[in-house]
Amino acid sequence: MSDNLSTLDSLPHEILTNVFVRLPIKSIVTCTAVCKTWKSLIQNPTFISNHLHHSNNNNKHPLLLFRLCSLELAEAAEIAEAVSEMTFEENEKEQYVLHFDNQDFNEYTRFDDFPFHGQSYGGIFHVVGTCNGLIFLADDLYGYHYKFFLWNPCVRKFVKLPKPNITFFSHGGYDATVGFGFDSKANDYKVVRFVTLEEKGQKGKSPPEVEVYSLSTGKWRMVTALPPIGAARGREPEAFVNGALHWVALRKTGNKFLNFVMVFDLGDEVFREIALPKLSDQNGDEYWVRVSISAYGNSLALFQPGFPGHRLSIWVMKDYADASSWTKIKTLPGAFLVEGIPRSHCIPKGFRKSGDVILELYGGYLSSRDLKTKDFKDLRIRGYGNTFVDSYVESLVLLDKPNQQRKRQKRKRNNNRKQICGPMLYKIHRFRFFLRCKTQNRSWSKHSKHRTF
């Protein structure tokens, strides 16, 4: 075996690269443990980029990522704001599952080792988006919280973002929305945060504050370009299309409110805006019109729920950035039959590669609807609120980054306590914590994740 390994190790890097890039993700990760040469080659940023390029060009079996929650976890999240401390059972976890985006829609794999269980305030993270195998998670569903993670479940790597510049303590009350995408010019992943400050007056009358996190620098910075006047509509979904992030924003003009698409180009870091079709007959005031945006191939789609019967209108921009090309392609009824049972309240979740829209019906039933033939497919999947669906590609992004940030911070805090308190006081603190755990009937070990002082 050692002779065979020596022979392989002596092969030119070009040949090794051509071999590795064609292997499944799990096999590539395993190869990093074979020898230092292979580990260095595979964790090289150039190889990671080449592997991603190869995966995108040879994606014969498109995948869909689903984030699902149990009913118990979803209900707990709904009341999290009214409860000061939440506890969750081990089986009440967010589930991340990949399905083949084909006719059979069979399961490809699932990620059972979600590393952030119990770390969000309400028990459920806000899945902002996914890009090149990375999933961006934000703990911003309830209150002012600043936990953000970039996570690649395929290689079990993540990066915890630092606290942003704009917080409640630094700027007072605000409303914020975040987006995530890839800057192909700088070969960098960026998180963008749009913040509407309460102190600047009524919503939609001033431009938002905008800050950007760059994975390459690991820091937040304020954007110097002046954004359009308008406020992003809460935590509605964003769309990453053609190198830019898109949000539905609200602007006040005179006594009326108007919705439009706020665009932020990740490469040039400049703003644009795209007009929306007429969405309301109420004297042109669109304040109460709730719309959300989605990527639709290389363009945009718009979802507009309405009445009666919770009907859903779908608009598509046929030519990207051309506002005159918005076309209403379908108005869906508010009820479907699932196993012979009427299900209503259809909530759009996104699109499949085929162009079929994925809907969540009452009771959490997920379905797929062909907008041309009207064919309906029950996906045999149930979610309970906060369900996330998007296209996914496996990648090695973050493989060259360690999951050590939280461990380093914890070790630093413990070392500081040792220096300040001295060895004897440090032992006293440990002993007190052990007694407290025993009183509360909690298990304790030297390496317990609950070990705090």
C-alpha positions as CSV (number, residue, x, y, z in Angstrom):
1,M,0.0,0.0,0.0
2,S,2.8,2.4,0.9
3,D,4.5,1.7,-2.5
4,N,1.2,2.4,-4.4
5,L,0.7,5.6,-2.4
6,S,4.3,6.7,-3.1
7,T,3.6,6.2,-6.8
8,L,0.4,8.2,-6.7
9,D,2.1,10.9,-4.7
10,S,4.8,11.2,-7.3
11,L,2.3,11.9,-10.1
12,P,2.2,15.5,-11.5
13,H,-0.2,17.8,-9.9
14,E,-2.1,18.2,-13.2
15,I,-2.9,14.5,-13.3
16,L,-3.9,14.4,-9.6
17,T,-6.1,17.5,-10.1
18,N,-7.9,15.8,-13.1
19,V,-8.5,12.7,-11.0
20,F,-9.7,14.5,-7.8
21,V,-12.0,16.9,-9.6
22,R,-14.1,14.0,-10.9
23,L,-14.5,12.3,-7.6
24,P,-17.6,12.6,-5.4
25,I,-17.4,15.2,-2.6
26,K,-17.1,12.6,0.2
27,S,-14.2,10.8,-1.6
28,I,-12.4,14.1,-2.1
29,V,-12.7,15.0,1.6
30,T,-11.4,11.5,2.5
31,C,-8.4,12.0,0.2
32,T,-7.3,15.0,2.3
33,A,-6.5,12.6,5.1
34,V,-4.2,10.4,2.9
35,C,-1.1,12.6,2.8
36,K,0.0,16.2,3.2
37,T,0.6,16.6,-0.5
38,W,-3.0,15.6,-1.4
39,K,-4.4,17.7,1.4
40,S,-2.5,20.8,0.3
41,L,-3.6,20.3,-3.3
42,I,-7.3,19.8,-2.5
43,Q,-7.5,22.6,0.0
44,N,-5.8,25.0,-2.4
45,P,-8.3,27.8,-3.3
46,T,-7.5,27.3,-7.1
47,F,-8.5,23.7,-6.9
48,I,-11.7,24.5,-5.0
49,S,-12.7,27.0,-7.7
50,N,-11.8,24.6,-10.5
51,H,-13.9,21.9,-8.8
52,L,-16.9,24.2,-8.5
53,H,-16.5,25.2,-12.2
54,H,-16.4,21.5,-13.2
55,S,-19.5,20.8,-11.0
56,N,-21.5,23.6,-12.6
57,N,-20.6,22.5,-16.1
58,N,-21.3,18.9,-15.5
59,N,-24.4,19.2,-13.4
60,K,-26.4,16.4,-15.1
61,H,-28.5,15.7,-12.1
62,P,-29.7,19.1,-10.6
63,L,-30.5,19.1,-6.9
64,L,-33.0,20.9,-4.7
65,L,-32.2,21.8,-1.1
66,F,-35.1,21.6,1.4
67,R,-34.9,23.0,5.0
68,L,-37.8,21.4,7.0
69,C,-38.8,21.7,10.6
70,S,-40.9,19.5,12.9
71,L,-44.3,20.7,13.9
72,E,-43.1,21.0,17.5
73,L,-40.1,23.1,16.6
74,A,-42.2,25.4,14.3
75,E,-44.7,26.0,17.1
76,A,-41.9,26.7,19.6
77,A,-40.5,29.3,17.3
78,E,-43.8,31.1,17.0
79,I,-44.0,31.7,20.7
80,A,-40.2,32.3,21.2
81,E,-40.8,36.1,21.5
82,A,-43.0,35.6,24.5
83,V,-40.7,33.2,26.3
84,S,-37.4,34.2,27.9
85,E,-35.7,30.8,27.7
86,M,-36.5,28.0,25.3
87,T,-35.5,24.4,25.5
88,F,-35.6,21.9,22.6
89,E,-35.6,18.1,22.5
90,E,-32.9,16.4,20.6
91,N,-35.3,15.2,17.9
92,E,-36.7,18.7,17.3
93,K,-34.1,19.8,14.8
94,E,-34.0,21.6,11.5
95,Q,-33.7,19.1,8.7
96,Y,-31.6,19.8,5.6
97,V,-32.3,17.4,2.7
98,L,-31.3,17.2,-1.0
99,H,-33.6,15.8,-3.6
100,F,-33.0,15.1,-7.3
101,D,-34.8,17.7,-9.3
102,N,-36.2,15.1,-11.7
103,Q,-39.5,13.3,-12.4
104,D,-39.1,10.8,-9.6
105,F,-37.9,13.5,-7.1
106,N,-36.2,10.9,-5.0
107,E,-34.0,11.8,-2.0
108,Y,-30.3,12.2,-2.8
109,T,-28.9,12.7,0.7
110,R,-29.6,14.5,4.0
111,F,-27.4,16.4,6.4
112,D,-28.1,15.0,9.9
113,D,-25.3,16.8,11.7
114,F,-26.7,20.3,11.7
115,P,-24.0,22.1,13.8
116,F,-26.1,25.0,15.1
117,H,-28.9,23.2,16.9
118,G,-30.2,25.2,19.8
119,Q,-28.1,28.3,19.0
120,S,-30.8,30.5,17.5
121,Y,-33.1,32.5,19.7
122,G,-36.3,31.0,18.5
123,G,-35.0,27.5,17.7
124,I,-35.1,28.1,14.0
125,F,-32.6,30.0,11.8
126,H,-33.7,32.2,8.9
127,V,-32.2,30.5,5.7
128,V,-31.4,33.6,3.7
129,G,-30.1,31.8,0.6
130,T,-27.7,29.3,-0.9
131,C,-25.0,29.9,-3.5
132,N,-22.2,27.5,-4.7
133,G,-22.8,25.0,-2.0
134,L,-22.9,27.6,0.8
135,I,-26.0,28.1,3.0
136,F,-26.3,31.5,4.7
137,L,-28.1,31.4,8.1
138,A,-29.3,34.3,10.1
139,D,-30.7,34.5,13.6
140,D,-32.9,37.5,12.9
141,L,-36.4,36.1,12.9
142,Y,-37.2,37.4,16.4
143,G,-35.7,40.6,17.9
144,Y,-32.3,42.1,17.5
145,H,-29.8,39.2,17.2
146,Y,-26.5,39.0,15.4
147,K,-25.6,35.4,14.8
148,F,-24.8,34.8,11.1
149,F,-23.3,31.7,9.6
150,L,-21.9,30.6,6.2
151,W,-22.2,26.8,6.2
152,N,-21.2,24.1,3.7
153,P,-22.8,20.9,4.9
154,C,-21.1,18.8,2.3
155,V,-17.6,19.4,3.8
156,R,-18.9,20.1,7.4
157,K,-17.3,23.6,7.4
158,F,-18.7,26.9,8.6
159,V,-17.7,30.5,9.2
160,K,-19.4,32.5,12.0
161,L,-19.6,36.2,10.9
162,P,-18.6,38.9,13.4
163,K,-21.2,41.3,14.8
164,P,-22.2,43.9,12.1
165,N,-21.5,47.6,12.4
166,I,-25.2,48.6,12.9
167,T,-26.8,47.2,16.0
168,F,-29.6,48.2,18.3
169,F,-27.0,49.5,20.9
170,S,-25.2,51.6,18.3
171,H,-28.1,53.0,16.2
172,G,-31.3,52.3,18.2
173,G,-34.4,50.7,16.6
174,Y,-34.3,49.5,13.0
175,D,-35.7,47.1,10.5
176,A,-33.1,45.0,8.5
177,T,-33.0,42.5,5.8
178,V,-30.0,40.5,4.5
179,G,-28.9,38.9,1.2
180,F,-26.1,36.6,0.1
181,G,-24.3,36.0,-3.2
182,F,-21.1,35.6,-5.1
183,D,-18.9,38.3,-6.5
184,S,-17.4,36.7,-9.6
185,K,-15.1,39.7,-10.3
186,A,-13.3,39.4,-6.9
187,N,-14.0,35.7,-6.5
188,D,-15.5,36.5,-3.1
189,Y,-18.7,35.7,-1.2
190,K,-20.6,38.6,0.2
191,V,-23.4,39.2,2.7
192,V,-25.3,42.5,2.3
193,R,-27.4,44.0,5.0
194,F,-30.0,46.7,4.3
195,V,-31.0,48.6,7.5
196,T,-33.8,51.1,7.8
197,L,-33.3,53.2,11.0
198,E,-36.3,54.2,12.9
199,E,-34.7,57.5,13.9
200,K,-34.8,58.7,10.3
201,G,-38.5,58.9,10.2
202,Q,-41.3,57.2,8.4
203,K,-40.5,54.1,6.4
204,G,-39.9,54.6,2.8
205,K,-38.9,58.3,3.1
206,S,-35.1,57.9,3.3
207,P,-32.4,55.6,1.9
208,P,-31.3,52.6,4.0
209,E,-27.9,52.1,5.6
210,V,-26.1,49.3,3.8
211,E,-23.1,47.3,5.0
212,V,-21.3,44.4,3.3
213,Y,-19.4,41.4,4.8
214,S,-16.7,39.9,2.7
215,L,-15.6,36.3,3.2
216,S,-12.1,37.1,1.9
217,T,-11.5,39.8,4.6
218,G,-13.8,38.4,7.3
219,K,-15.0,41.9,8.1
220,W,-18.1,44.2,7.7
221,R,-17.8,47.6,6.0
222,M,-20.2,50.3,5.1
223,V,-21.1,50.9,1.5
224,T,-20.1,54.3,0.2
225,A,-22.5,54.4,-2.8
226,L,-25.8,56.1,-2.0
227,P,-28.8,53.6,-2.2
228,P,-32.2,54.7,-3.6
229,I,-34.8,56.0,-1.2
230,G,-36.9,53.1,0.0
231,A,-37.1,50.5,2.7
232,A,-36.8,46.7,2.2
233,R,-39.9,44.9,3.1
234,G,-39.0,43.1,6.3
235,R,-37.5,39.6,5.8
236,E,-39.1,38.9,2.5
237,P,-36.9,36.6,0.3
238,E,-34.2,38.1,-1.8
239,A,-33.1,36.9,-5.3
240,F,-29.5,36.6,-6.4
241,V,-29.5,36.9,-10.2
242,N,-26.8,37.9,-12.7
243,G,-24.3,38.9,-10.0
244,A,-26.7,41.1,-8.2
245,L,-29.1,40.9,-5.2
246,H,-32.7,41.9,-5.6
247,W,-35.2,43.0,-2.9
248,V,-38.8,44.3,-3.1
249,A,-38.6,47.7,-1.4
250,L,-41.2,50.3,-0.5
251,R,-41.0,54.1,-1.2
252,K,-43.4,56.8,-0.2
253,T,-44.2,59.4,-2.8
254,G,-46.6,62.1,-1.6
255,N,-49.4,60.3,0.2
256,K,-48.9,56.9,-1.5
257,F,-46.5,54.0,-1.2
258,L,-45.0,52.3,-4.2
259,N,-43.2,48.9,-4.5
260,F,-40.1,48.6,-6.6
261,V,-37.1,46.2,-6.9
262,M,-33.9,47.5,-5.2
263,V,-30.8,46.0,-7.0
264,F,-27.3,45.9,-5.6
265,D,-24.5,44.7,-7.9
266,L,-22.0,42.7,-5.8
267,G,-19.1,43.3,-8.2
268,D,-19.3,47.1,-8.7
269,E,-21.2,47.7,-5.4
270,V,-23.6,50.1,-7.0
271,F,-27.4,50.4,-6.8
272,R,-30.1,50.2,-9.4
273,E,-33.8,49.9,-9.3
274,I,-36.4,48.1,-11.4
275,A,-40.0,49.2,-11.6
276,L,-42.8,46.6,-10.9
277,P,-46.1,46.2,-12.7
278,K,-49.2,47.9,-11.3
279,L,-50.1,45.8,-8.2
280,S,-53.1,47.6,-6.7
281,D,-56.3,49.4,-7.7
282,Q,-56.6,51.1,-4.4
283,N,-55.8,54.6,-5.8
284,G,-52.3,53.4,-6.6
285,D,-51.4,52.9,-3.0
286,E,-49.4,49.7,-2.5
287,Y,-48.6,49.9,1.2
288,W,-50.8,46.8,2.0
289,V,-49.8,44.9,-1.1
290,R,-47.6,42.0,-0.1
291,V,-45.3,40.7,-2.8
292,S,-42.1,38.6,-2.8
293,I,-39.4,38.1,-5.4
294,S,-37.7,35.0,-6.7
295,A,-35.0,34.0,-9.2
296,Y,-36.5,32.6,-12.4
297,G,-33.7,31.2,-14.5
298,N,-31.6,34.2,-15.3
299,S,-34.4,36.6,-14.6
300,L,-37.0,37.4,-11.9
301,A,-40.4,36.3,-10.9
302,L,-42.9,38.0,-8.6
303,F,-45.4,36.4,-6.3
304,Q,-48.5,38.3,-5.3
305,P,-51.0,36.6,-2.9
306,G,-54.5,37.9,-3.0
307,F,-58.2,37.4,-2.3
308,P,-60.7,35.8,-2.6
309,G,-59.7,32.3,-1.6
310,H,-56.1,33.1,-1.1
311,R,-55.3,33.1,-4.8
312,L,-51.8,33.6,-6.0
313,S,-50.7,35.6,-9.0
314,I,-47.3,35.0,-10.6
315,W,-45.5,37.6,-12.7
316,V,-42.3,36.9,-14.8
317,M,-39.9,39.4,-16.2
318,K,-39.2,37.9,-19.6
319,D,-36.2,40.2,-20.4
320,Y,-34.0,40.8,-17.3
321,A,-33.9,44.5,-16.2
322,D,-36.6,45.5,-18.7
323,A,-39.6,46.6,-16.6
324,S,-41.9,46.6,-19.6
325,S,-41.4,42.8,-20.0
326,W,-43.3,42.0,-16.7
327,T,-46.0,39.5,-17.7
328,K,-48.6,37.8,-15.5
329,I,-48.3,34.2,-16.5
330,K,-50.7,32.6,-14.0
331,T,-53.2,33.1,-11.3
332,L,-53.5,30.0,-9.2
333,P,-56.6,29.0,-7.3
334,G,-56.4,29.0,-3.5
335,A,-57.2,25.3,-3.0
336,F,-55.8,22.0,-4.3
337,L,-56.6,18.4,-3.7
338,V,-54.0,16.4,-1.9
339,E,-54.9,12.7,-1.4
340,G,-58.5,13.8,-2.0
341,I,-58.4,16.4,0.7
342,P,-58.7,20.1,-0.2
343,R,-55.7,22.1,0.8
344,S,-55.6,25.9,0.7
345,H,-53.4,28.9,1.5
346,C,-50.7,28.2,-1.1
347,I,-47.4,29.8,-0.3
348,P,-44.8,30.0,-3.1
349,K,-41.3,28.7,-2.2
350,G,-39.4,28.9,-5.5
351,F,-39.0,27.2,-8.9
352,R,-37.6,24.0,-10.1
353,K,-35.1,23.8,-13.1
354,S,-38.1,22.9,-15.3
355,G,-39.9,26.1,-14.4
356,D,-42.5,24.4,-12.2
357,V,-43.4,26.5,-9.1
358,I,-43.1,24.8,-5.7
359,L,-46.0,25.6,-3.3
360,E,-46.5,25.0,0.3
361,L,-50.2,24.2,1.0
362,Y,-52.1,24.3,4.2
363,G,-50.8,21.6,6.6
364,G,-47.3,21.9,5.2
365,Y,-47.8,19.8,2.1
366,L,-45.3,20.7,-0.6
367,S,-46.4,20.4,-4.3
368,S,-45.1,21.2,-7.7
369,R,-47.2,23.0,-10.3
370,D,-46.5,23.2,-14.1
371,L,-47.5,26.7,-15.1
372,K,-48.0,25.7,-18.7
373,T,-49.8,22.4,-18.6
374,K,-51.3,23.0,-15.1
375,D,-50.1,19.5,-14.1
376,F,-49.9,19.0,-10.3
377,K,-47.4,16.8,-8.4
378,D,-47.5,16.0,-4.7
379,L,-43.9,15.9,-3.6
380,R,-44.7,13.8,-0.6
381,I,-42.8,16.2,1.7
382,R,-44.3,18.1,4.6
383,G,-42.9,21.2,6.2
384,Y,-44.3,23.4,9.0
385,G,-43.5,27.0,8.4
386,N,-40.2,28.6,7.5
387,T,-39.7,25.9,4.8
388,F,-36.8,26.8,2.5
389,V,-36.4,25.5,-1.1
390,D,-33.7,26.4,-3.6
391,S,-31.4,24.9,-6.2
392,Y,-28.2,23.5,-4.9
393,V,-24.8,22.4,-6.2
394,E,-22.3,20.4,-4.1
395,S,-18.9,22.2,-3.7
396,L,-15.7,22.3,-1.6
397,V,-16.1,26.0,-0.7
398,L,-14.8,26.6,2.9
399,L,-12.8,23.3,2.9
400,D,-9.7,25.4,3.4
401,K,-11.2,27.2,6.5
402,P,-11.1,25.8,10.0
403,N,-14.2,25.6,12.3
404,Q,-12.2,27.1,15.2
405,Q,-13.6,30.5,15.8
406,R,-15.9,29.6,18.7
407,K,-13.3,27.2,20.2
408,R,-10.6,29.9,20.1
409,Q,-12.9,32.5,21.7
410,K,-13.9,30.0,24.4
411,R,-10.2,29.1,25.1
412,K,-9.3,32.8,25.2
413,R,-12.0,33.5,27.7
414,N,-10.8,30.7,30.0
415,N,-7.2,31.8,29.7
416,N,-8.2,35.3,30.7
417,R,-10.0,34.1,33.7
418,K,-7.0,32.1,34.8
419,Q,-4.8,35.1,34.5
420,I,-7.2,37.4,36.3
421,C,-8.5,35.2,39.0
422,G,-5.5,33.0,39.5
423,P,-5.4,29.2,39.7
424,M,-7.2,28.9,43.1
425,L,-10.1,31.1,42.2
426,Y,-10.4,29.4,38.8
427,K,-10.8,26.0,40.6
428,I,-13.4,27.6,42.9
429,H,-15.4,28.8,39.9
430,R,-15.3,25.3,38.4
431,F,-16.4,23.7,41.6
432,R,-19.3,26.2,41.9
433,F,-20.4,25.4,38.4
434,F,-20.3,21.7,39.1
435,L,-22.6,22.1,42.1
436,R,-25.0,24.3,40.1
437,C,-25.2,21.6,37.4
438,K,-25.8,18.9,40.0
439,T,-28.5,21.0,41.7
440,Q,-30.2,21.5,38.3
441,N,-29.8,17.8,37.5
442,R,-27.7,18.5,34.5
443,S,-24.9,16.3,33.2
444,W,-21.4,17.9,33.3
445,S,-18.1,16.9,31.9
446,K,-14.8,18.7,31.3
447,H,-15.5,19.1,27.7
448,S,-19.3,19.7,27.9
449,K,-20.7,22.3,25.5
450,H,-22.8,23.7,28.4
451,R,-19.7,24.4,30.5
452,T,-19.7,28.1,31.3
453,F,-18.7,30.2,34.2
